[in-house]
Amino acid sequence: MCTHEPRCPDSSANDGEAAVVVASHPEQGWSLLCNGIVLFEDTGELLPDGHAVAARRREMTAAAAHRAA
């Protein structure tokens, strides 16, 4: 899908979420990335092959010490 230079990371790459947003629907809570990932505002993902990646809110909260309280 990607036509950018340099190319966006593939959806299977560790940094796949770094791809360019091609469609954003914040009112619905999701964005479509150039590599086909649908990224949800709760940090969950739907990959192009249909697999779902669970939201990682706990990981993000643990990484931000000021939010752990």
C-alpha positions in Angstrom: 0.0 0.0 0.0 2.8 2.5 0.9 4.0 4.8 -1.8 6.1 7.1 0.5 9.8 7.5 0.5 11.2 6.2 2.7 8.6 3.4 2.8 6.5 3.0 5.9 7.2 0.0 8.1 5.3 -3.2 7.2 2.3 -4.2 9.3 4.3 -7.1 10.7 7.3 -5.0 11.8 7.8 -4.1 15.4 7.4 -0.4 14.5 4.4 -1.0 12.2 2.4 1.7 14.2 4.8 4.3 12.9 3.2 4.2 9.4 1.5 7.3 8.0 -2.2 7.8 8.8 -4.2 7.8 5.6 -7.7 8.0 7.1 -8.5 9.4 10.5 -11.9 9.1 12.3 -11.4 10.4 15.8 -15.1 10.6 16.3 -15.3 6.9 15.9 -12.0 6.2 17.7 -9.9 4.7 14.8 -7.3 5.5 12.2 -6.2 3.6 9.1 -2.4 3.5 8.6 -0.6 3.3 5.2 0.4 -0.3 5.9 -3.2 -1.5 6.4 -3.3 -1.4 10.2 -6.4 -0.1 11.8 -5.3 1.6 15.0 -7.9 2.2 17.7 -7.7 4.9 20.3 -7.5 2.4 23.1 -4.2 1.2 21.5 -5.8 -2.0 20.1 -5.1 -2.9 16.4 -6.7 -4.8 13.6 -4.0 -6.1 11.3 -4.5 -6.5 7.5 -4.6 -10.2 7.8 -7.6 -10.0 10.2 -5.7 -10.7 13.4 -6.5 -8.4 16.4 -3.9 -7.0 18.8 -5.3 -6.3 22.2 -5.2 -2.9 23.7 -2.0 -2.2 25.7 -3.3 0.4 28.2 -1.8 -1.4 31.2 1.7 -1.3 29.6 1.3 2.3 28.8 0.1 3.2 32.3 3.0 1.2 33.8 5.5 3.1 31.6 4.2 6.4 32.9 4.9 6.5 36.6 2.8 9.5 37.2 -0.3 7.6 36.0 0.3 4.6 38.2 -1.4 6.1 41.2 
